[in-house]
Amino acid sequence: MARKPTKRTEFVLFDVIYEDGSQRSNRRVPADELGGLEGDAPARHIIEQQDREIAEKSGQIPLRIKSIQRSGAKLPEKEWKRQRG
């Protein structure tokens, strides 16, 4: 008997720059949480929640996010340097 197809969750990848200057690449956010009128705004909240969970498990304080952008998105060099501090 054939298997039923499972629901495939699609993800969008984001690069995150933190206020201390560190960067994390390819943070996964479910694609169905994005779009609509808010665009990518919900991604910041989802990534902050992920950071809180990681910090709680590791016993560290979560870092504050300075900016996020979709992975692979090109920024003008001037903007990229400004975000990197």
NORSUL-V311388 format. One record per residue. N is the residue number from 0. D_FIRST is the distance of its C-alpha to the first C-alpha in Angstrom with 2 decimals. Layout:
n: (N,N)
d_first: (D_FIRST,D_FIRST)
This chain:
n: (0,1,2,3,4,5,6,7,8,9,10,11,12,13,14,15,16,17,18,19,20,21,22,23,24,25,26,27,28,29,30,31,32,33,34,35,36,37,38,39,40,41,42,43,44,45,46,47,48,49,50,51,52,53,54,55,56,57,58,59,60,61,62,63,64,65,66,67,68,69,70,71,72,73,74,75,76,77,78,79,80,81,82,83,84)
d_first: (0.00,3.79,6.55,9.37,12.42,15.08,18.61,20.69,24.23,26.88,30.18,33.69,35.95,39.55,42.64,44.79,48.52,50.12,53.75,54.64,53.73,50.54,47.42,43.69,41.40,37.80,37.45,34.08,34.05,31.03,31.47,30.79,33.94,36.13,37.59,39.27,42.98,43.03,41.46,41.03,43.27,40.50,39.63,42.94,42.22,38.74,40.21,43.12,40.77,38.92,42.38,43.48,40.50,41.11,44.85,44.36,42.29,44.80,47.87,49.24,50.37,48.05,49.56,50.58,48.89,51.35,49.01,45.45,44.15,40.91,40.35,41.54,43.80,47.25,50.31,53.83,55.50,58.05,55.43,53.45,56.66,57.56,54.27,54.56,58.02)
